[in-house]
Every structure is written in C-alpha cells, then in structure tokens.
Amino acid sequence: MSFAGHLLGGVQDDEVFGAIGDELRRQQSQIELIASENFVSREVLAAIGCVMTNKYAEGYAGRRYYGGCRFVDVVETMAIERVCRLFGCRFANVQPHSGAQANLSALYALASPGDTILGMGLAMGGHLTHGAAPTISGKWFNAVAYGVTEEGVIDYEEVQRLALKHKPKVIIAGASSYSRHIDFKRFRDIADASGSRLLADVAHYAGLIAANLYPSPMAHAHVVTSTTHKTLRGPRGGIIMTNDEALAKKIDSAVFPGVQGGPQMHSIAAKAVAFGEALRPEFRKYAKNVLDNSIAMANRLKRHGLDIVSGGTDCHMAVVDLRKLSISGKIAETELEESGITCNKNAIPFDALPPSQTSGLRIGSAAMTTRGLGMSEFEKIADLIYKTLSNYGKSGYSTARDEVRAEVSKLCKEFPLYD
Ligand SMILES: *Cc1c(COP(=O)(O)O)cnc(C)c1O
C-alpha cells in the first residue's frame, strides 16, 4: 500500500491516490534542490491530514464566530505561543493560507490602494508579492522597485535614494532568490528617514533565522511575514509577526475578515507541530547542516569554473550563473530533471534572456539536508550538476546522463525518505 494510502488505511479513489503515490515515489527518487521546498516530518503530515480540516473557526481563539472551537483554540494558541518563542516576538498571526496571503494582509494593514510601496524587483530576486506588475501589490499600489549592484548585492544606496524620493508607505525587505545576508537595520534606518514602515519578508530564511544562523529582522522591522514551508520545514502556509500591539490588532483584522475567511485549522495544527520541532535543539543542528551544505555545493560549482551570483551564499540557496556554459536556465532545468535532479530556472540580475528562458539556476540545500545528506554528498551533487550541464549537446551526453542517473539513484537509496 502506498504511504498516502497507509495514512487512511486503504483508499477508494485510485485516480487521485495513484497520482499521490506517484508523487511520493518522485520525491523519494529525485534529488530535490528547489530552494523553496522541504520535506515535512510524519507528525506534520499527520496533522495536515487531520480532522481539524472539518472545523469552521472564523475569528481568533476565545472570540470565534462558531461554536465547538475549544480544541482548535488550543492548537492555534499553541502555534502562536511557539512561533513567538521561536522568533522572539510578542504577537503573531498564524492564519494566512500562504506567504502571498500573509504579504497581502500585511500590506492591507499597513497601506491603502494608491499608496507607494518599495520592494525588491522581481527580476533582481524579489518576490511577486513585493510589487510585481501582475499582482495586487503591483496593481493596487504605486510599486517602486530597488535592485542589486553589479556585484549582485542589494543596492542599499539605491534603496535610500528611492525611499527619500518616493516616501513609500511601506518598504519591503526580503527576497526569493537572494543568497546574501539582508541588513535589516540598514533598511530600518532608511525607513525611519523616509517615514516608512518596514515589512520584512523572511519566507526563505525563516528556518535559518529561528536557528540564529541568519540575521533576524525582529528588532528592526515593524512587521515580519514568512512562509512556514521553506527552510522552516512546516506545512504550506504563512505567518505574520510584530512587536507592536496596535499593529498586531490591525494585522488580525486584515487577515480576517480583510483577506481571508475561515482559517484552515488542520494547517494551523501542523504549523504548531512544525514550530515545536523548530524549537528543539535538533533543528538548530539541521539548520547548521543546511547552511554548511549550501556553501559546500556552491563552492564546488565554483571550483568547476561556474559563477555564483554575488560570488557565493550565506544561506540555504544560491543562484548559478550559467552564461559560461552557454546554456539557458530553462534548458538546464529540463536536462537536470531528466537526470533526476529537480531545481528551477531563475533570472540572474540584469539577465539578457527573458523570464521564460533565464541565464540562471536556483539551487537550495534545505530539502536534501532533511534526508540526511552532508557536505560530501552535496559536493557530489554539484559534480553531477556540472557533469550534466557541461556535457549537454556533446557526443558523450547520453552516457554522461546515464551515469548521473545511476549516481542519483544510489544517493536516494542511501538516504531514504518516508520509507
Ligand atoms: C515563497 C515566497 C512567498 C510566497 O509564498 P507562497 O506560500 O507561495 O504564497 C512570499 N515571499 C517570499 C519572499 C517568498 O520567497
């Protein structure tokens, strides 16, 4: 019986559970390098599939719009208490269904349509929700974007210049493909100078921040948002944190009823489990390994002669500049997937290729570190990436790829997942 079937003790719907089983086997048999992904624990999985999915609980613990909320109140209170301990903050909202919902709610609490917001440009490493044109953040606000320098690090002078010029209501510090430390204090100083509120979005770095391995924005930002499913290794979802009581009230109203209806209590239960895991000493060890592995993988790619945007990494991810190999991110992504290595194409700063092609590849260490791989295995993975990409289009390519596939399969058997 499949793992998914095992949870339910037998299933009727073979079509859907067949695909779930296939997805399980894909996860077990591929090297997962997508920087935003991870593998949750069995306890998180059990919570996400629990009976709390049946419960309506609009409102907040102790002040719900439905009866029968005693036990969901327990998990939501626990999730809040745990996440506040984890990040050292006074107030948290654990209801956002995703990181995008968390950001929309935070913007809804901090600004009004037509206001100016300043965020990192999508093509420079920022997230869609930080003001990109096709999103609500880009359409309902006057979105101004900052970027990175030629060296690939945040251009703080540009941030300051744009902030003083546009006096944005909100400055967003955070990124989806940026491998260096973010100087949140410098962002706060700029925000103070321009009369702006600072929103830090640590969706990617949250797990490392919880483990004190990446700078925390908590002392500097007015509001902090995050996903719960990236390095934090919880269920898919979002959180919003602050130390400001008045802002906390605004945020609660912004999430519900502002942006969302009933909270997904099964997901909140799973968040509580994941926060509990992240509070344990083993998680700090895990996060340290994530960081060591990421650096080892990036350094090994550099030794193969490839460039890493910004020259390296201070976190779980790196963006590989593929221009020296004369191969696009799109081709690299497809070819690596064929070899059993999953990652995603990504723009490099000032990319000459369109977003559908790109000149870069984003890789991350969070998921495979959960499977137990260490630095030597991550160096091996870098070798396999290089072997695939450097042989692409050459006569020995299919042999090279077969060899890579065999190595991938060996690694996956050596470090089993959900077996
Ligand atoms: C992933 C990410 C998000 C969005 O999270 P979703 O859960 O996919 O909505 C928001 N901000 C940043 C910086 C991210 O990397």
The ligand as a Gaussian input file, in Angstrom:
#p B3LYP/6-31G(d) Opt

LIG

0 1
 C        7.758000      31.912000      -1.381000
 C        7.658000      33.324000      -1.059000
 C        6.419000      33.934000      -0.799000
 C        5.077000      33.315000      -1.112000
 O        4.743000      32.174000      -0.534000
 P        3.510000      31.307000      -1.072000
 O        3.234000      30.424000       0.090000
 O        3.966000      30.623000      -2.295000
 O        2.370000      32.227000      -1.327000
 C        6.412000      35.246000      -0.352000
 N        7.553000      35.930000      -0.216000
 C        8.748000      35.390000      -0.492000
 C        9.974000      36.213000      -0.312000
 C        8.844000      34.081000      -0.955000
 O       10.025000      33.576000      -1.267000

